[in-house]
Amino acid sequence: MKKIKFFVVLFSMFCLFGCGDEVSKLKKYAENNDVDAQMKLAKIYYDGNNKVSQDYKESFKYYSQAAENKNIDAQLETVWMLFGGKGTDRDFNKAVELLNKYADGGNKKAQEVLASMYYFGIFVKKNYQRAFDLFLIAAEDGKLYAQEKLGDMYYEGEYVKKNYNKALEWYRKAADQGSLYGKIAAIEIEQMELKGEL
């Protein structure tokens, strides 16, 4: 019985010290540009746990490293932290600059977010052309929200000439993905067709 207790205590100590080394090991990997390690460290420091105190500054550092290594989730986390001033100074201009960089680099999530910002004029001057261009890229990649917004832009004639058929096309694509809004919009346009309004 004493041997079993000894091994249980020994095993517990091994786990305890082994778990404490996890962050040290991750840091070594992160220093060698291991994106998975950078993301794990960023999350650990963002949330904190019983081994590591919450530290937004460290989290921002590791998210930034992973973002530079082209991790699309890290790119957006870095932008959100800049907008919120978590772990770094709040810097709307830098956040928008990075969002443009990531969107132009092919980050579909960044394209969708930035398109919405230009569409509504949030943190940037309203720019329907830029919004349309970004929504189009994301919509062609199957992004539901972008498809809905393209439908809206064609329906309302924002930047593009009003075109109910094009609006219906994008709404249907959104509806085919299960979007309730896309389904409602498609029904409304079909009603307009039935009434001869198109």
BELBELRA-V691990 format. One record per backbone hydrogen bond with DSSP energy under -0.5 kcal/mol. CO is the residue of the C=O (numbers start at 1). NH is the residue of the N-H. Records with the same first field share a line. If there is no record, write none. Layout:
CO->NH ; NH
This chain:
1->5
2->6
3->7
4->8
5->9
6->10
7->11
8->12
9->13
10->14
11->15
12->16
13->17
14->18
15->19
16->20
17->21
19->22 ; 23
20->24
21->25
22->26
23->27
24->28
25->29
26->30
27->31
28->32
29->32 ; 34
30->33
33->35
34->38
35->39
36->40
37->41
38->42
39->43
40->44
41->45
42->46
43->47
44->48
45->55
52->49
55->59
56->60
57->61
58->62
59->63
60->64
61->65
62->66
63->67
64->68
65->69
66->71
67->70
70->72
71->75
72->76
73->77
74->78
75->79
76->80
77->81
78->82
79->83
80->84
81->85 ; 86
82->91
85->87
91->95
92->96
93->97
94->98
95->99
96->100
97->101
98->102
99->103
100->104
101->105
102->107
103->106
106->108
107->111
108->112
109->113
110->114
111->115
112->116
113->117
114->118
115->119
116->120
117->121 ; 122
118->127
121->123
127->131
128->132
129->133
130->134
131->135
132->136
133->137
134->138
135->139
136->140
137->141
138->143
139->142
142->144
143->147
144->148
145->149
146->150
147->151
148->152
149->153
150->154
151->155
152->156
153->157 ; 158
154->163
157->159
158->160
163->167
164->168
165->169
166->170
167->171
168->172
169->173
170->174
171->175
172->176
173->177
174->177 ; 179
175->178
179->183
180->184
181->185
182->186
183->187
184->188
185->189
186->190
187->191
188->192
189->193
190->194
191->195
192->197 ; 198
193->196
